[in-house]
């Protein structure tokens, strides 16, 4: 499960940057074509955040749809539908244009004392 390592890396990165300021919320974008399972990240988050300034923080995950461009007909906004995505023209020769991201959008922290 690579989500455990990814989530641990995210929590460590945030904890390093926040010092001793308590984190209230972490806002992620996990695209549908990223290969990362949002429910697995959610499951791992509490485990890896324990004992850090991120412990107890809300985890908000946005999951934008996977979109592609068709190399055959040039259509630019093909929504990738599993299990075998195809363009309306029938082609499977698609280039992912969005929805493959894994981004920490923002972090909400406790106000400084």
BELGI-V753188 format. One record per backbone hydrogen bond with DSSP energy under -1.0 kcal/mol. CO is the residue of the C=O (numbers start at 1). NH is the residue of the N-H. If there is no record, write none. Layout:
# BELGI-V753188
CO	NH
CO	NH
This chain:
# BELGI-V753188
2	6
3	7
4	8
5	9
6	10
7	11
8	12
9	13
10	14
11	15
12	16
13	17
14	18
18	21
22	110
24	58
25	108
26	60
27	105
27	106
28	62
29	103
31	34
37	41
38	42
39	43
40	44
41	45
44	48
45	49
49	52
52	55
53	23
54	57
58	26
60	28
62	30
64	32
66	80
67	97
67	98
68	78
69	95
70	74
75	70
78	68
87	90
91	87
92	94
93	71
95	69
98	67
99	33
101	31
103	29
103	105
106	27
108	24
108	25
